Amino acid sequence: MIDRRTFLTGSTAMLVVACSGGGEAVQPEVPASETAKAARVPCPRICQMGKLKGRKFSGLFTQYTGISGTVAEEHELDFGAQLAQMWSSKGTHYPDNPVIPEVGDTLVREYDGQDVQRMTIEEYRADIGQSLLEFQINWDEFARIKKLDASELKVAQAAIRCINGRMLIAYANTELMPGDNGELNLDVMDMLLRCGGTRYVYSVPALYDDRVSFGPYQFTSYAIYDTPHEKRGASIVANAVTGEKIPGSVAQLRGRNHHRAAFLFAAANIADMVRKIPDKRLAALERELTSDASDLVEYIAAAHHAPSRAITAARYWADNGFKEPLRISMSSRIRAYATKTQANYKAACDRFPV
């Protein structure tokens, strides 16, 4: 039995759905301050919770789903309304950035008006793999851009070729999910994909970042930025790619380009790290990065947040002969990201053994 009731909280109309089996879904409808801009038609759907039944949702999980408290077997959820509320909240929290509501309005409108592409986490992993096959790196151009000599390029190339769907799912779950329970994070991602669709995951804002930032990897302009005067992050190596190019602005990221950008940002950060490792350590570095993928994906996640600190950690790691996992050499600021990514990657490997 589903009991629906609407009430006002602050300036936002909220829809509470009490579900049989426990828990209730708090579904924001159109923020009152936004009704003059566009009226959206509520579009709730019954969502099966699967393995999440009985879990307790709060914080970001509640923001993403609208579910507060114990998760029932099924909930009636409106992901379009949830997306609108999150972007409204981000815009209210950072009123000095006028681009945030503009990008948010666009993404909410696109989500409401187009195919949301629902799929399972297994299908999502395959889709990531397919997206990485649709473009190729010109390695000579990559080496020129990143100033790699032949020995450095060999190591960077070997590591970059190890990047796959499991790694990118772990990387994304480190960015999107609040905790380090890898299995739970996979189950939540699976539910978001099955019920909200890939377009929802591609549109979720970074709620606590004052820049335009959204999607599975929560990129900012530090990761994607291409103007006639400056390039940053993935955009620096984008011209080394044949095939579809990533856009030069985070605001323009859509669909599979989120994964292509993640791959290129990781590739750029790997190249920067390899260039700082002493020549005598390069062969050993290649063995470490290609034999234990957890070190590689942990570096990718740490470099996303603090590339210079991640490079420093890699140099300490090399100086110590790669005797311990890379994260042991990291400062506390980035070690938490690496540890969280380790849990997410282990869960991904357990879920997708091949």
N, C-alpha and C positions, 0 to 999 in steps of 0.2 A: 504494500500500500504506500502511495506517495502523497504526502501532504505538502502543498505549495502555498507559501505565504510571502507577501512582499512587504518590506518596511524601508524606511529611510534612515540612513546613517550618514551624518554630515551632509555632503552635497551629492551623495551617490545613492541611487536606488538599488537595493539589494534583494535578491530572490533567494530564500532559504528553502531547500528541499530536504525534508526529513524522510529518510528511506527506511524501509523495513529491514530489520537485521542490525540496526544501530547506525550511528553517525548521521551527519547531515551535510549537505553540500551548500556552501554559501556562494551564490552565483550573482556577481554584480551585473546589473542591467546597464542601461545607458547612464553615464555620469550626468547629473543634472546640469552641470556647467557645459556639457558638450551637446545637449539636445538641440541647440540652435544650429550646430554645424551639420549634424547628420543624425537621422533617426535610424537605428538598426533594428531589424526584426529579430526578436528572440528565437533561437533555434536550438533548443535543448534536445539531447538524444540520450537514450538509455545506454549506459556503458557497463560492460562486465569487468569486474575488478580482478578476476583471476587470483593469482598468488598474493595479491595485495590485501585480500579480505582479512580483516582482523588487525591490520596494521594501524598505528596511530599517526595521523597526519596533522602537522602544524607548520608554521613558518613558510618556507618556500614551497613545500609540497602543497600546502593549502593555497598559496598564491597561484600555483600552476594548474591546480585542479578544481578549486572551490570546495574541496572536501575538508572539513574540520572535525577532528576527533577520530573515532573508530571507523575504519573503512568497511562498508557493507559489501555484500556479494555483488550488488549493482547500484549505480547512482545515475540520476538524471543530471547531466552536465551540459552547460552551454559554453563551449570553448571560445566562441567569438566574443561573448560577453566577458569572459575571463581575460582574454587578450586585451580588450578595450580598457578594462579596469587596471591592468598592470601598466599599460602605457600611460594612462591618466595619472596613476600614482607616481610614476617616474617623472612625468612632466611637472607635477605639483612639487615634488621633492627637489627638483633642480630647475626653478623658474628662470634662471639666468641663461639657460640654453634654449633659445627659441626653435632650434632645429629638432629637438626631441619630440614635441607634439606634432610637428609636420611629418616626420618619418613615421611616428606611431599611427597617426590618422591614415596614412597611406597603407601601412601594413594591415591595419584592422580592416580597412575597406577591401583590400585585396583578398584577405582571408575570408570575408563574408561573401565575396562575389565570385570566387573561383573554386575549382576542384581542390580539395584539401589533401588528396592523395594518402588515404589511410593504408597502413601496412604493418606487419609484425616487425619485431626487432631483427629477426632473421632476414626478412626481405630488405630491411633497411641496411643491414650490413652488406648484402649483395649489391644494393644500389650504390653504396659508397664505393665498392670495388669497381663497379662499372664506370662511375664518374672519373675514377683515376686512370682508367684505360682510354679515355676519350681525348687525352692530350699527351704529348711527348715532350721531354726536355731535350733541347739542343745542348749537349754537355760542353761543347767547345765554347758556346756563348755563355753558359752558366759559369764556367771557369773564368772567363774573361771578366764578367760582371763582378764576381766575388773574389777575384785576384788569387785564384788557386793555382799552384804549380801542379805538375803531373802527379806527384805522389799524394798531394793533398786531395786532388780531384778523385783519385782512385778510392780513397777512404770515404770521402763524402758521398760518392756515387754508390758505393756498396751499402752504406747506412741508409741513404734515401730510398733505395730500392727495397728496403725491408718494410717501409711504411705500408700498412694495410688497413682493412676495415676494422679489425679488432682494436688496433692502436687508436684509430680516430674515434671510435665509440668510447674507449677509455678516456681519451683526451677530452671529449665533449662532456662526459659524465663528471669529470673533475670540474669543469667549468659550470655546468648547470645545476648539479645536485649538491645539497647542503652538507651531506655527511660522507663518511668513508666506508659505508656498507656497500660493497660492490654489487652483491646480488640484489639488494633492495634497489639500488640505483638503476640496474638493468631492468628490473620489473616495472619501475615507474616510467622509464623511457619507453618500454614496450607498450604500456597503457596509453601514454601520450600519443604514440604513433598510431596505435590501433583506433583510438577514439577521437583524438584531435587532428591527427594526420601530420604528415611531414611539414606541411605549410605552417602548422602551429609551432612545431619545434623550430623551424627556420625563422620564426617571427618573435619568439619570446625575448623580452628585453632584459638587459642586465639592470636589475632594479636599483642597485647601489653603486652605479657608476655615473658620474656627471657628464659623460660623453655619450654620443649616439653609439649604442652597443646592443647587439641582439643576435639571436640564432644559437645554434648548438655550441659554437666556440666563443661566443660573446666577444667578438672582435671589436676593437676600437680603431681610431685613426693611427695608432702606433703600429698596427699590424697591416692595414691596407690604406694606402695614401699615395696618390699619383697625380701630381700637378706638373706644369711645365718647369717649376722651380725646385721641386723636392719629391723624392720617392722614399717610402718607408716599408719595412717589413716584407711581406709577400710581393708587394708591388715592385720592389727592387729587382726581383728575378723574373717577373712576369713576362718580360720580353724574350726570355730564353725558352719559352713554351711555344710549341706549335699546336694549332687547333684553337678552340674557343678560349679567349682571354678572360681573366677575371676583371671585374670593373675596378676603376681607380678610387672608389669611395665605398665605405662600409654601408652607407645608406642605399646603395644600389645592389647590394648582394641579394641574390635570390636563388632558390633551388640548389642544385648540385654545385653551384659555384661556391657555396659555403665549404664544401669538402675540398674542392680544388684550391681554395685560398688557404685552408688549413694545411694541406700538403705542401704548398709553396712556402708558407710561413715557416713550417718545420724545416724544409729544405734549406732556406736561407739561414736559419739559426744553426743548423748542423754545420753548414759551410763556415760560418763565423767561428764556431768552436774548433773545428778541425784546423783552421788556419793558425790558431793560437797554441796548438800542441807541438812540442819539440819534434823534429824530424825523426829522432831515434825512437820515439814512442808511437809513431803512426801505425806501424804494422800491428803492434799490440792493441792499439785503439780499434783498428778495423776488426780484429778478432773479437774483442769485447762487445762491440756494438752489434755485430752480426750474429754472435752466438747466444747472447742474452738480451732478448728484445726488451726486457723490462727496464734495463738501464737506458735504452734508447728512448722509449716512450716517456720515461720519467724526466729525461733531459728535455724532451719536446715540451712537456707541460710546464716545467720550471722556467724554461727560456721564454715561454709565452708571457710570463709575469715579470721576469727580471733577467733579461738576456745576459747582461754583463756579469751578474752574480752566478748565473748558470755556467758561463764560460770559466769563471774563476774556480768554481767547484770542479769542473772537468780537468782543469790544469792541476789542481791538488790531487785529484784522482789519478792522473797520469804520473805525477811525481811519486806517488805511493805505490806505483806498479800495478794499479787496478786490482789491489788485493781485496778490497771491500766493495760492496755495492756503491754506485755513484752517489746515492742520496746521503751516505755517511759523510761525504766531503762537502755537502751543501750547508749553507748558513740556515739558521732557523727560519728565516723569512721565506725561503723557497722549499725547504725540506718538507713542509706540510703538504705542499702541492705534489711533490714527488711521492710521498707516502700514500696520499689519497689516490694518486694515479696508479700506484702499485696495486692497491686493492681493486680498483676498477679494471685494471688490465687482467689480473688473475681471474676475476669473475667473467670477463669476456672470453678468456682462453678456456675456462671451464664450460661456458655456454656454447662456444664455437671451437671445438677441439681441432678442427681442420679448416 
